């Protein structure tokens, strides 16, 4: 429980889309099995925007692939 909040199970779905111009867009959906207030959802949305993965994707970090 984050900050004493009961979140229950957390499920995240991520989809990659291209718009008409070919620009990429990532759609992220997050759901919780526990009922959350709008205030808690807003706080968790802020947290999701600050994760290392989100920051890296938004910064456009290069992807390196190695074959082992």
mmCIF file as Biopython writes it, N, C-alpha, C and O atoms, coordinates in Angstrom:
data_model
#
loop_
_atom_site.group_PDB
_atom_site.id
_atom_site.type_symbol
_atom_site.label_atom_id
_atom_site.label_alt_id
_atom_site.label_comp_id
_atom_site.label_asym_id
_atom_site.label_entity_id
_atom_site.label_seq_id
_atom_site.pdbx_PDB_ins_code
_atom_site.Cartn_x
_atom_site.Cartn_y
_atom_site.Cartn_z
_atom_site.occupancy
_atom_site.B_iso_or_equiv
_atom_site.auth_seq_id
_atom_site.auth_asym_id
_atom_site.pdbx_PDB_model_num
ATOM 1   N N  . UNK A ? 1  ? 0.844   -1.181  0.000   1.0 0.0 1  A 1 
ATOM 2   C CA . UNK A ? 1  ? 0.000   0.000   0.000   1.0 0.0 1  A 1 
ATOM 3   C C  . UNK A ? 1  ? 0.887   1.241   0.000   1.0 0.0 1  A 1 
ATOM 4   O O  . UNK A ? 1  ? 1.700   1.440   0.902   1.0 0.0 1  A 1 
ATOM 5   N N  . UNK A ? 2  ? 0.719   2.055   -1.007  1.0 0.0 2  A 1 
ATOM 6   C CA . UNK A ? 2  ? 1.507   3.278   -1.114  1.0 0.0 2  A 1 
ATOM 7   C C  . UNK A ? 2  ? 0.858   4.344   -0.248  1.0 0.0 2  A 1 
ATOM 8   O O  . UNK A ? 2  ? -0.340  4.599   -0.362  1.0 0.0 2  A 1 
ATOM 9   N N  . UNK A ? 3  ? 1.651   4.967   0.620   1.0 0.0 3  A 1 
ATOM 10  C CA . UNK A ? 3  ? 1.150   6.013   1.512   1.0 0.0 3  A 1 
ATOM 11  C C  . UNK A ? 3  ? -0.055  5.539   2.315   1.0 0.0 3  A 1 
ATOM 12  O O  . UNK A ? 3  ? -0.904  6.344   2.698   1.0 0.0 3  A 1 
ATOM 13  N N  . UNK A ? 4  ? -0.131  4.233   2.571   1.0 0.0 4  A 1 
ATOM 14  C CA . UNK A ? 4  ? -1.257  3.696   3.314   1.0 0.0 4  A 1 
ATOM 15  C C  . UNK A ? 4  ? -2.509  3.507   2.478   1.0 0.0 4  A 1 
ATOM 16  O O  . UNK A ? 4  ? -3.560  3.154   3.013   1.0 0.0 4  A 1 
ATOM 17  N N  . UNK A ? 5  ? -2.415  3.738   1.166   1.0 0.0 5  A 1 
ATOM 18  C CA . UNK A ? 5  ? -3.574  3.567   0.289   1.0 0.0 5  A 1 
ATOM 19  C C  . UNK A ? 5  ? -3.666  2.116   -0.133  1.0 0.0 5  A 1 
ATOM 20  O O  . UNK A ? 5  ? -2.661  1.515   -0.513  1.0 0.0 5  A 1 
ATOM 21  N N  . UNK A ? 6  ? -4.833  1.556   -0.074  1.0 0.0 6  A 1 
ATOM 22  C CA . UNK A ? 6  ? -5.050  0.208   -0.592  1.0 0.0 6  A 1 
ATOM 23  C C  . UNK A ? 6  ? -5.376  0.330   -2.080  1.0 0.0 6  A 1 
ATOM 24  O O  . UNK A ? 6  ? -6.448  0.805   -2.455  1.0 0.0 6  A 1 
ATOM 25  N N  . UNK A ? 7  ? -4.442  -0.102  -2.915  1.0 0.0 7  A 1 
ATOM 26  C CA . UNK A ? 7  ? -4.625  -0.004  -4.362  1.0 0.0 7  A 1 
ATOM 27  C C  . UNK A ? 7  ? -5.194  -1.284  -4.953  1.0 0.0 7  A 1 
ATOM 28  O O  . UNK A ? 7  ? -5.723  -1.282  -6.064  1.0 0.0 7  A 1 
ATOM 29  N N  . UNK A ? 8  ? -5.082  -2.377  -4.207  1.0 0.0 8  A 1 
ATOM 30  C CA . UNK A ? 8  ? -5.503  -3.660  -4.749  1.0 0.0 8  A 1 
ATOM 31  C C  . UNK A ? 8  ? -4.554  -4.080  -5.857  1.0 0.0 8  A 1 
ATOM 32  O O  . UNK A ? 8  ? -3.380  -3.708  -5.851  1.0 0.0 8  A 1 
ATOM 33  N N  . UNK A ? 9  ? -5.057  -4.847  -6.797  1.0 0.0 9  A 1 
ATOM 34  C CA . UNK A ? 9  ? -4.252  -5.245  -7.953  1.0 0.0 9  A 1 
ATOM 35  C C  . UNK A ? 9  ? -4.139  -4.073  -8.915  1.0 0.0 9  A 1 
ATOM 36  O O  . UNK A ? 9  ? -5.080  -3.299  -9.090  1.0 0.0 9  A 1 
ATOM 37  N N  . UNK A ? 10 ? -2.979  -3.957  -9.531  1.0 0.0 10 A 1 
ATOM 38  C CA . UNK A ? 10 ? -2.746  -2.890  -10.502 1.0 0.0 10 A 1 
ATOM 39  C C  . UNK A ? 10 ? -2.526  -3.539  -11.862 1.0 0.0 10 A 1 
ATOM 40  O O  . UNK A ? 10 ? -1.739  -4.477  -11.991 1.0 0.0 10 A 1 
ATOM 41  N N  . UNK A ? 11 ? -3.226  -3.035  -12.876 1.0 0.0 11 A 1 
ATOM 42  C CA . UNK A ? 11 ? -3.096  -3.558  -14.240 1.0 0.0 11 A 1 
ATOM 43  C C  . UNK A ? 11 ? -2.766  -2.390  -15.164 1.0 0.0 11 A 1 
ATOM 44  O O  . UNK A ? 11 ? -3.438  -1.359  -15.144 1.0 0.0 11 A 1 
ATOM 45  N N  . UNK A ? 12 ? -1.725  -2.564  -15.970 1.0 0.0 12 A 1 
ATOM 46  C CA . UNK A ? 12 ? -1.314  -1.515  -16.903 1.0 0.0 12 A 1 
ATOM 47  C C  . UNK A ? 12 ? -1.317  -2.087  -18.315 1.0 0.0 12 A 1 
ATOM 48  O O  . UNK A ? 12 ? -0.765  -3.159  -18.563 1.0 0.0 12 A 1 
ATOM 49  N N  . UNK A ? 13 ? -1.941  -1.363  -19.234 1.0 0.0 13 A 1 
ATOM 50  C CA . UNK A ? 13 ? -1.909  -1.713  -20.655 1.0 0.0 13 A 1 
ATOM 51  C C  . UNK A ? 13 ? -1.255  -0.567  -21.407 1.0 0.0 13 A 1 
ATOM 52  O O  . UNK A ? 13 ? -1.510  0.603   -21.123 1.0 0.0 13 A 1 
ATOM 53  N N  . UNK A ? 14 ? -0.411  -0.915  -22.367 1.0 0.0 14 A 1 
ATOM 54  C CA . UNK A ? 14 ? 0.271   0.091   -23.176 1.0 0.0 14 A 1 
ATOM 55  C C  . UNK A ? 14 ? 0.078   -0.271  -24.640 1.0 0.0 14 A 1 
ATOM 56  O O  . UNK A ? 14 ? 0.272   -1.418  -25.043 1.0 0.0 14 A 1 
ATOM 57  N N  . UNK A ? 15 ? -0.307  0.724   -25.429 1.0 0.0 15 A 1 
ATOM 58  C CA . UNK A ? 15 ? -0.500  0.518   -26.867 1.0 0.0 15 A 1 
ATOM 59  C C  . UNK A ? 15 ? 0.276   1.585   -27.626 1.0 0.0 15 A 1 
ATOM 60  O O  . UNK A ? 15 ? 0.314   2.747   -27.223 1.0 0.0 15 A 1 
ATOM 61  N N  . UNK A ? 16 ? 0.889   1.177   -28.723 1.0 0.0 16 A 1 
ATOM 62  C CA . UNK A ? 16 ? 1.599   2.111   -29.591 1.0 0.0 16 A 1 
ATOM 63  C C  . UNK A ? 16 ? 0.737   2.371   -30.814 1.0 0.0 16 A 1 
ATOM 64  O O  . UNK A ? 16 ? 0.303   1.437   -31.488 1.0 0.0 16 A 1 
ATOM 65  N N  . UNK A ? 17 ? 0.492   3.643   -31.098 1.0 0.0 17 A 1 
ATOM 66  C CA . UNK A ? 17 ? -0.330  4.045   -32.239 1.0 0.0 17 A 1 
ATOM 67  C C  . UNK A ? 17 ? 0.459   4.995   -33.127 1.0 0.0 17 A 1 
ATOM 68  O O  . UNK A ? 17 ? 1.392   5.656   -32.671 1.0 0.0 17 A 1 
ATOM 69  N N  . UNK A ? 18 ? 0.084   5.057   -34.382 1.0 0.0 18 A 1 
ATOM 70  C CA . UNK A ? 18 ? 0.619   6.059   -35.308 1.0 0.0 18 A 1 
ATOM 71  C C  . UNK A ? 18 ? -0.546  6.908   -35.784 1.0 0.0 18 A 1 
ATOM 72  O O  . UNK A ? 18 ? -1.608  6.389   -36.125 1.0 0.0 18 A 1 
ATOM 73  N N  . UNK A ? 19 ? -0.337  8.223   -35.803 1.0 0.0 19 A 1 
ATOM 74  C CA . UNK A ? 19 ? -1.400  9.086   -36.307 1.0 0.0 19 A 1 
ATOM 75  C C  . UNK A ? 19 ? -1.288  9.211   -37.825 1.0 0.0 19 A 1 
ATOM 76  O O  . UNK A ? 19 ? -0.445  8.559   -38.442 1.0 0.0 19 A 1 
ATOM 77  N N  . UNK A ? 20 ? -2.120  10.033  -38.418 1.0 0.0 20 A 1 
ATOM 78  C CA . UNK A ? 20 ? -2.166  10.167  -39.878 1.0 0.0 20 A 1 
ATOM 79  C C  . UNK A ? 20 ? -0.845  10.668  -40.459 1.0 0.0 20 A 1 
ATOM 80  O O  . UNK A ? 20 ? -0.544  10.411  -41.625 1.0 0.0 20 A 1 
ATOM 81  N N  . UNK A ? 21 ? -0.056  11.380  -39.654 1.0 0.0 21 A 1 
ATOM 82  C CA . UNK A ? 21 ? 1.229   11.893  -40.137 1.0 0.0 21 A 1 
ATOM 83  C C  . UNK A ? 21 ? 2.364   10.908  -39.905 1.0 0.0 21 A 1 
ATOM 84  O O  . UNK A ? 21 ? 3.497   11.156  -40.318 1.0 0.0 21 A 1 
ATOM 85  N N  . UNK A ? 22 ? 2.066   9.786   -39.244 1.0 0.0 22 A 1 
ATOM 86  C CA . UNK A ? 22 ? 3.089   8.788   -38.951 1.0 0.0 22 A 1 
ATOM 87  C C  . UNK A ? 22 ? 3.762   8.976   -37.606 1.0 0.0 22 A 1 
ATOM 88  O O  . UNK A ? 22 ? 4.665   8.218   -37.253 1.0 0.0 22 A 1 
ATOM 89  N N  . UNK A ? 23 ? 3.332   9.983   -36.848 1.0 0.0 23 A 1 
ATOM 90  C CA . UNK A ? 23 ? 3.920   10.217  -35.524 1.0 0.0 23 A 1 
ATOM 91  C C  . UNK A ? 23 ? 3.433   9.155   -34.543 1.0 0.0 23 A 1 
ATOM 92  O O  . UNK A ? 23 ? 2.263   8.774   -34.546 1.0 0.0 23 A 1 
ATOM 93  N N  . UNK A ? 24 ? 4.349   8.691   -33.709 1.0 0.0 24 A 1 
ATOM 94  C CA . UNK A ? 24 ? 4.004   7.689   -32.703 1.0 0.0 24 A 1 
ATOM 95  C C  . UNK A ? 24 ? 3.306   8.333   -31.514 1.0 0.0 24 A 1 
ATOM 96  O O  . UNK A ? 24 ? 3.580   9.476   -31.146 1.0 0.0 24 A 1 
ATOM 97  N N  . UNK A ? 25 ? 2.398   7.564   -30.926 1.0 0.0 25 A 1 
ATOM 98  C CA . UNK A ? 25 ? 1.714   7.980   -29.703 1.0 0.0 25 A 1 
ATOM 99  C C  . UNK A ? 25 ? 1.540   6.736   -28.850 1.0 0.0 25 A 1 
ATOM 100 O O  . UNK A ? 25 ? 1.135   5.686   -29.349 1.0 0.0 25 A 1 
ATOM 101 N N  . UNK A ? 26 ? 1.844   6.850   -27.576 1.0 0.0 26 A 1 
ATOM 102 C CA . UNK A ? 26 ? 1.677   5.735   -26.649 1.0 0.0 26 A 1 
ATOM 103 C C  . UNK A ? 26 ? 0.457   6.009   -25.788 1.0 0.0 26 A 1 
ATOM 104 O O  . UNK A ? 26 ? 0.337   7.071   -25.177 1.0 0.0 26 A 1 
ATOM 105 N N  . UNK A ? 27 ? -0.449  5.035   -25.746 1.0 0.0 27 A 1 
ATOM 106 C CA . UNK A ? 27 ? -1.632  5.127   -24.890 1.0 0.0 27 A 1 
ATOM 107 C C  . UNK A ? 27 ? -1.424  4.181   -23.718 1.0 0.0 27 A 1 
ATOM 108 O O  . UNK A ? 27 ? -1.220  2.982   -23.909 1.0 0.0 27 A 1 
ATOM 109 N N  . UNK A ? 28 ? -1.475  4.722   -22.506 1.0 0.0 28 A 1 
ATOM 110 C CA . UNK A ? 28 ? -1.283  3.917   -21.298 1.0 0.0 28 A 1 
ATOM 111 C C  . UNK A ? 28 ? -2.577  3.954   -20.492 1.0 0.0 28 A 1 
ATOM 112 O O  . UNK A ? 28 ? -3.113  5.025   -20.207 1.0 0.0 28 A 1 
ATOM 113 N N  . UNK A ? 29 ? -3.071  2.777   -20.130 1.0 0.0 29 A 1 
ATOM 114 C CA . UNK A ? 29 ? -4.272  2.659   -19.298 1.0 0.0 29 A 1 
ATOM 115 C C  . UNK A ? 29 ? -3.891  1.938   -18.018 1.0 0.0 29 A 1 
ATOM 116 O O  . UNK A ? 29 ? -3.267  0.878   -18.057 1.0 0.0 29 A 1 
ATOM 117 N N  . UNK A ? 30 ? -4.267  2.516   -16.881 1.0 0.0 30 A 1 
ATOM 118 C CA . UNK A ? 30 ? -3.949  1.929   -15.584 1.0 0.0 30 A 1 
ATOM 119 C C  . UNK A ? 30 ? -5.254  1.708   -14.836 1.0 0.0 30 A 1 
ATOM 120 O O  . UNK A ? 30 ? -6.084  2.612   -14.734 1.0 0.0 30 A 1 
ATOM 121 N N  . UNK A ? 31 ? -5.428  0.496   -14.312 1.0 0.0 31 A 1 
ATOM 122 C CA . UNK A ? 31 ? -6.630  0.214   -13.527 1.0 0.0 31 A 1 
ATOM 123 C C  . UNK A ? 31 ? -6.236  -0.431  -12.203 1.0 0.0 31 A 1 
ATOM 124 O O  . UNK A ? 31 ? -5.189  -1.067  -12.081 1.0 0.0 31 A 1 
ATOM 125 N N  . UNK A ? 32 ? -7.101  -0.247  -11.226 1.0 0.0 32 A 1 
ATOM 126 C CA . UNK A ? 32 ? -6.889  -0.764  -9.882  1.0 0.0 32 A 1 
ATOM 127 C C  . UNK A ? 32 ? -8.123  -1.557  -9.481  1.0 0.0 32 A 1 
ATOM 128 O O  . UNK A ? 32 ? -9.244  -1.186  -9.830  1.0 0.0 32 A 1 
ATOM 129 N N  . UNK A ? 33 ? -7.918  -2.649  -8.749  1.0 0.0 33 A 1 
ATOM 130 C CA . UNK A ? 33 ? -9.075  -3.426  -8.302  1.0 0.0 33 A 1 
ATOM 131 C C  . UNK A ? 33 ? -9.779  -2.745  -7.136  1.0 0.0 33 A 1 
ATOM 132 O O  . UNK A ? 33 ? -10.955 -3.009  -6.885  1.0 0.0 33 A 1 
ATOM 133 N N  . UNK A ? 34 ? -9.080  -1.879  -6.425  1.0 0.0 34 A 1 
ATOM 134 C CA . UNK A ? 34 ? -9.689  -1.138  -5.317  1.0 0.0 34 A 1 
ATOM 135 C C  . UNK A ? 34 ? -10.298 0.161   -5.844  1.0 0.0 34 A 1 
ATOM 136 O O  . UNK A ? 34 ? -9.824  0.729   -6.827  1.0 0.0 34 A 1 
ATOM 137 N N  . UNK A ? 35 ? -11.341 0.613   -5.181  1.0 0.0 35 A 1 
ATOM 138 C CA . UNK A ? 35 ? -11.957 1.896   -5.544  1.0 0.0 35 A 1 
ATOM 139 C C  . UNK A ? 35 ? -11.048 3.026   -5.057  1.0 0.0 35 A 1 
ATOM 140 O O  . UNK A ? 35 ? -10.624 3.037   -3.901  1.0 0.0 35 A 1 
ATOM 141 N N  . UNK A ? 36 ? -10.756 3.968   -5.941  1.0 0.0 36 A 1 
ATOM 142 C CA . UNK A ? 36 ? -9.904  5.099   -5.586  1.0 0.0 36 A 1 
ATOM 143 C C  . UNK A ? 36 ? -10.660 6.405   -5.799  1.0 0.0 36 A 1 
ATOM 144 O O  . UNK A ? 36 ? -11.490 6.517   -6.701  1.0 0.0 36 A 1 
ATOM 145 N N  . UNK A ? 37 ? -10.363 7.375   -4.967  1.0 0.0 37 A 1 
ATOM 146 C CA . UNK A ? 37 ? -10.973 8.694   -5.139  1.0 0.0 37 A 1 
ATOM 147 C C  . UNK A ? 37 ? -10.328 9.389   -6.334  1.0 0.0 37 A 1 
ATOM 148 O O  . UNK A ? 37 ? -9.246  9.007   -6.778  1.0 0.0 37 A 1 
ATOM 149 N N  . UNK A ? 38 ? -11.000 10.405  -6.844  1.0 0.0 38 A 1 
ATOM 150 C CA . UNK A ? 38 ? -10.427 11.181  -7.947  1.0 0.0 38 A 1 
ATOM 151 C C  . UNK A ? 38 ? -9.107  11.823  -7.524  1.0 0.0 38 A 1 
ATOM 152 O O  . UNK A ? 38 ? -8.189  11.960  -8.332  1.0 0.0 38 A 1 
ATOM 153 N N  . UNK A ? 39 ? -9.019  12.214  -6.255  1.0 0.0 39 A 1 
ATOM 154 C CA . UNK A ? 39 ? -7.781  12.813  -5.737  1.0 0.0 39 A 1 
ATOM 155 C C  . UNK A ? 39 ? -6.633  11.804  -5.775  1.0 0.0 39 A 1 
ATOM 156 O O  . UNK A ? 39 ? -5.521  12.141  -6.180  1.0 0.0 39 A 1 
ATOM 157 N N  . UNK A ? 40 ? -6.904  10.571  -5.354  1.0 0.0 40 A 1 
ATOM 158 C CA . UNK A ? 40 ? -5.867  9.537   -5.399  1.0 0.0 40 A 1 
ATOM 159 C C  . UNK A ? 40 ? -5.464  9.232   -6.837  1.0 0.0 40 A 1 
ATOM 160 O O  . UNK A ? 40 ? -4.280  9.064   -7.127  1.0 0.0 40 A 1 
ATOM 161 N N  . UNK A ? 41 ? -6.438  9.160   -7.737  1.0 0.0 41 A 1 
ATOM 162 C CA . UNK A ? 41 ? -6.127  8.904   -9.149  1.0 0.0 41 A 1 
ATOM 163 C C  . UNK A ? 41 ? -5.256  10.017  -9.722  1.0 0.0 41 A 1 
ATOM 164 O O  . UNK A ? 41 ? -4.319  9.745   -10.472 1.0 0.0 41 A 1 
ATOM 165 N N  . UNK A ? 42 ? -5.555  11.257  -9.376  1.0 0.0 42 A 1 
ATOM 166 C CA . UNK A ? 42 ? -4.764  12.385  -9.871  1.0 0.0 42 A 1 
ATOM 167 C C  . UNK A ? 42 ? -3.331  12.310  -9.350  1.0 0.0 42 A 1 
ATOM 168 O O  . UNK A ? 42 ? -2.384  12.567  -10.092 1.0 0.0 42 A 1 
ATOM 169 N N  . UNK A ? 43 ? -3.174  11.960  -8.083  1.0 0.0 43 A 1 
ATOM 170 C CA . UNK A ? 43 ? -1.835  11.827  -7.504  1.0 0.0 43 A 1 
ATOM 171 C C  . UNK A ? 43 ? -1.066  10.701  -8.183  1.0 0.0 43 A 1 
ATOM 172 O O  . UNK A ? 43 ? 0.112   10.858  -8.505  1.0 0.0 43 A 1 
ATOM 173 N N  . UNK A ? 44 ? -1.725  9.571   -8.400  1.0 0.0 44 A 1 
ATOM 174 C CA . UNK A ? 44 ? -1.066  8.436   -9.048  1.0 0.0 44 A 1 
ATOM 175 C C  . UNK A ? 44 ? -0.755  8.728   -10.515 1.0 0.0 44 A 1 
ATOM 176 O O  . UNK A ? 44 ? 0.224   8.206   -11.050 1.0 0.0 44 A 1 
ATOM 177 N N  . UNK A ? 45 ? -1.568  9.549   -11.172 1.0 0.0 45 A 1 
ATOM 178 C CA . UNK A ? 45 ? -1.266  9.965   -12.546 1.0 0.0 45 A 1 
ATOM 179 C C  . UNK A ? 45 ? 0.025   10.784  -12.562 1.0 0.0 45 A 1 
ATOM 180 O O  . UNK A ? 45 ? 0.846   10.629  -13.466 1.0 0.0 45 A 1 
ATOM 181 N N  . UNK A ? 46 ? 0.206   11.651  -11.574 1.0 0.0 46 A 1 
ATOM 182 C CA . UNK A ? 46 ? 1.451   12.418  -11.465 1.0 0.0 46 A 1 
ATOM 183 C C  . UNK A ? 46 ? 2.642   11.490  -11.238 1.0 0.0 46 A 1 
ATOM 184 O O  . UNK A ? 46 ? 3.708   11.685  -11.821 1.0 0.0 46 A 1 
ATOM 185 N N  . UNK A ? 47 ? 2.457   10.484  -10.392 1.0 0.0 47 A 1 
ATOM 186 C CA . UNK A ? 47 ? 3.523   9.514   -10.131 1.0 0.0 47 A 1 
ATOM 187 C C  . UNK A ? 47 ? 3.886   8.768   -11.415 1.0 0.0 47 A 1 
ATOM 188 O O  . UNK A ? 47 ? 5.066   8.574   -11.708 1.0 0.0 47 A 1 
ATOM 189 N N  . UNK A ? 48 ? 2.878   8.352   -12.180 1.0 0.0 48 A 1 
ATOM 190 C CA . UNK A ? 48 ? 3.122   7.617   -13.429 1.0 0.0 48 A 1 
ATOM 191 C C  . UNK A ? 48 ? 3.927   8.456   -14.420 1.0 0.0 48 A 1 
ATOM 192 O O  . UNK A ? 48 ? 4.747   7.919   -15.165 1.0 0.0 48 A 1 
ATOM 193 N N  . UNK A ? 49 ? 3.698   9.761   -14.431 1.0 0.0 49 A 1 
ATOM 194 C CA . UNK A ? 49 ? 4.436   10.643  -15.342 1.0 0.0 49 A 1 
ATOM 195 C C  . UNK A ? 49 ? 5.894   10.808  -14.936 1.0 0.0 49 A 1 
ATOM 196 O O  . UNK A ? 49 ? 6.716   11.230  -15.749 1.0 0.0 49 A 1 
ATOM 197 N N  . UNK A ? 50 ? 6.226   10.483  -13.692 1.0 0.0 50 A 1 
ATOM 198 C CA . UNK A ? 50 ? 7.582   10.692  -13.185 1.0 0.0 50 A 1 
ATOM 199 C C  . UNK A ? 50 ? 8.405   9.412   -13.114 1.0 0.0 50 A 1 
ATOM 200 O O  . UNK A ? 50 ? 9.521   9.428   -12.594 1.0 0.0 50 A 1 
ATOM 201 N N  . UNK A ? 51 ? 7.874   8.302   -13.629 1.0 0.0 51 A 1 
ATOM 202 C CA . UNK A ? 51 ? 8.639   7.057   -13.578 1.0 0.0 51 A 1 
ATOM 203 C C  . UNK A ? 51 ? 9.825   7.132   -14.531 1.0 0.0 51 A 1 
ATOM 204 O O  . UNK A ? 51 ? 9.769   7.851   -15.529 1.0 0.0 51 A 1 
ATOM 205 N N  . UNK A ? 52 ? 10.893  6.402   -14.239 1.0 0.0 52 A 1 
ATOM 206 C CA . UNK A ? 52 ? 12.052  6.401   -15.140 1.0 0.0 52 A 1 
ATOM 207 C C  . UNK A ? 52 ? 11.697  5.964   -16.563 1.0 0.0 52 A 1 
ATOM 208 O O  . UNK A ? 52 ? 12.251  6.493   -17.526 1.0 0.0 52 A 1 
ATOM 209 N N  . UNK A ? 53 ? 10.791  5.018   -16.702 1.0 0.0 53 A 1 
ATOM 210 C CA . UNK A ? 53 ? 10.411  4.555   -18.047 1.0 0.0 53 A 1 
ATOM 211 C C  . UNK A ? 53 ? 9.720   5.672   -18.819 1.0 0.0 53 A 1 
ATOM 212 O O  . UNK A ? 53 ? 10.051  5.919   -19.979 1.0 0.0 53 A 1 
ATOM 213 N N  . UNK A ? 54 ? 8.762   6.350   -18.186 1.0 0.0 54 A 1 
ATOM 214 C CA . UNK A ? 54 ? 8.055   7.441   -18.854 1.0 0.0 54 A 1 
ATOM 215 C C  . UNK A ? 54 ? 9.021   8.554   -19.236 1.0 0.0 54 A 1 
ATOM 216 O O  . UNK A ? 54 ? 8.971   9.067   -20.355 1.0 0.0 54 A 1 
ATOM 217 N N  . UNK A ? 55 ? 9.894   8.927   -18.317 1.0 0.0 55 A 1 
ATOM 218 C CA . UNK A ? 55 ? 10.859  9.993   -18.601 1.0 0.0 55 A 1 
ATOM 219 C C  . UNK A ? 55 ? 11.781  9.617   -19.757 1.0 0.0 55 A 1 
ATOM 220 O O  . UNK A ? 55 ? 12.090  10.455  -20.605 1.0 0.0 55 A 1 
ATOM 221 N N  . UNK A ? 56 ? 12.220  8.365   -19.793 1.0 0.0 56 A 1 
ATOM 222 C CA . UNK A ? 56 ? 13.122  7.913   -20.854 1.0 0.0 56 A 1 
ATOM 223 C C  . UNK A ? 56 ? 12.430  7.924   -22.207 1.0 0.0 56 A 1 
ATOM 224 O O  . UNK A ? 56 ? 13.005  8.374   -23.198 1.0 0.0 56 A 1 
ATOM 225 N N  . UNK A ? 57 ? 11.202  7.434   -22.253 1.0 0.0 57 A 1 
ATOM 226 C CA . UNK A ? 57 ? 10.457  7.417   -23.516 1.0 0.0 57 A 1 
ATOM 227 C C  . UNK A ? 57 ? 10.222  8.839   -24.009 1.0 0.0 57 A 1 
ATOM 228 O O  . UNK A ? 57 ? 10.419  9.127   -25.190 1.0 0.0 57 A 1 
ATOM 229 N N  . UNK A ? 58 ? 9.806   9.725   -23.120 1.0 0.0 58 A 1 
ATOM 230 C CA . UNK A ? 58 ? 9.531   11.107  -23.517 1.0 0.0 58 A 1 
ATOM 231 C C  . UNK A ? 58 ? 10.790  11.840  -23.962 1.0 0.0 58 A 1 
ATOM 232 O O  . UNK A ? 58 ? 10.724  12.745  -24.794 1.0 0.0 58 A 1 
ATOM 233 N N  . UNK A ? 59 ? 11.933  11.452  -23.413 1.0 0.0 59 A 1 
ATOM 234 C CA . UNK A ? 59 ? 13.196  12.087  -23.797 1.0 0.0 59 A 1 
ATOM 235 C C  . UNK A ? 59 ? 13.695  11.573  -25.142 1.0 0.0 59 A 1 
ATOM 236 O O  . UNK A ? 59 ? 14.587  12.165  -25.748 1.0 0.0 59 A 1 
ATOM 237 N N  . UNK A ? 60 ? 13.112  10.462  -25.608 1.0 0.0 60 A 1 
ATOM 238 C CA . UNK A ? 60 ? 13.523  9.917   -26.899 1.0 0.0 60 A 1 
ATOM 239 C C  . UNK A ? 60 ? 14.869  9.221   -26.849 1.0 0.0 60 A 1 
ATOM 240 O O  . UNK A ? 60 ? 15.665  9.332   -27.781 1.0 0.0 60 A 1 
ATOM 241 N N  . UNK A ? 61 ? 15.124  8.510   -25.776 1.0 0.0 61 A 1 
ATOM 242 C CA . UNK A ? 61 ? 16.405  7.818   -25.621 1.0 0.0 61 A 1 
ATOM 243 C C  . UNK A ? 61 ? 16.590  6.777   -26.721 1.0 0.0 61 A 1 
ATOM 244 O O  . UNK A ? 61 ? 15.639  6.097   -27.107 1.0 0.0 61 A 1 
ATOM 245 N N  . UNK A ? 62 ? 17.818  6.655   -27.222 1.0 0.0 62 A 1 
ATOM 246 C CA . UNK A ? 62 ? 18.075  5.639   -28.243 1.0 0.0 62 A 1 
ATOM 247 C C  . UNK A ? 62 ? 17.966  4.237   -27.653 1.0 0.0 62 A 1 
ATOM 248 O O  . UNK A ? 62 ? 18.198  4.030   -26.462 1.0 0.0 62 A 1 
ATOM 249 N N  . UNK A ? 63 ? 17.613  3.291   -28.493 1.0 0.0 63 A 1 
ATOM 250 C CA . UNK A ? 63 ? 17.518  1.893   -28.084 1.0 0.0 63 A 1 
ATOM 251 C C  . UNK A ? 63 ? 18.710  1.152   -28.662 1.0 0.0 63 A 1 
ATOM 252 O O  . UNK A ? 63 ? 18.961  1.211   -29.865 1.0 0.0 63 A 1 
ATOM 253 N N  . UNK A ? 64 ? 19.439  0.460   -27.810 1.0 0.0 64 A 1 
ATOM 254 C CA . UNK A ? 64 ? 20.587  -0.329  -28.247 1.0 0.0 64 A 1 
ATOM 255 C C  . UNK A ? 64 ? 20.242  -1.801  -28.098 1.0 0.0 64 A 1 
ATOM 256 O O  . UNK A ? 64 ? 19.713  -2.219  -27.068 1.0 0.0 64 A 1 
ATOM 257 N N  . UNK A ? 65 ? 20.538  -2.580  -29.115 1.0 0.0 65 A 1 
ATOM 258 C CA . UNK A ? 65 ? 20.264  -4.012  -29.086 1.0 0.0 65 A 1 
ATOM 259 C C  . UNK A ? 65 ? 21.575  -4.765  -29.178 1.0 0.0 65 A 1 
ATOM 260 O O  . UNK A ? 65 ? 22.422  -4.462  -30.018 1.0 0.0 65 A 1 
ATOM 261 N N  . UNK A ? 66 ? 21.737  -5.757  -28.299 1.0 0.0 66 A 1 
ATOM 262 C CA . UNK A ? 66 ? 22.919  -6.616  -28.323 1.0 0.0 66 A 1 
ATOM 263 C C  . UNK A ? 66 ? 22.459  -8.052  -28.478 1.0 0.0 66 A 1 
ATOM 264 O O  . UNK A ? 66 ? 21.472  -8.467  -27.871 1.0 0.0 66 A 1 
ATOM 265 N N  . UNK A ? 67 ? 23.164  -8.796  -29.279 1.0 0.0 67 A 1 
ATOM 266 C CA . UNK A ? 67 ? 22.908  -10.225 -29.400 1.0 0.0 67 A 1 
ATOM 267 C C  . UNK A ? 67 ? 23.956  -10.947 -28.579 1.0 0.0 67 A 1 
ATOM 268 O O  . UNK A ? 67 ? 25.150  -10.695 -28.736 1.0 0.0 67 A 1 
ATOM 269 N N  . UNK A ? 68 ? 23.530  -11.829 -27.715 1.0 0.0 68 A 1 
ATOM 270 C CA . UNK A ? 68 ? 24.454  -12.551 -26.838 1.0 0.0 68 A 1 
ATOM 271 C C  . UNK A ? 68 ? 24.543  -14.003 -27.234 1.0 0.0 68 A 1 
ATOM 272 O O  . UNK A ? 68 ? 25.274  -14.770 -26.608 1.0 0.0 68 A 1 
#
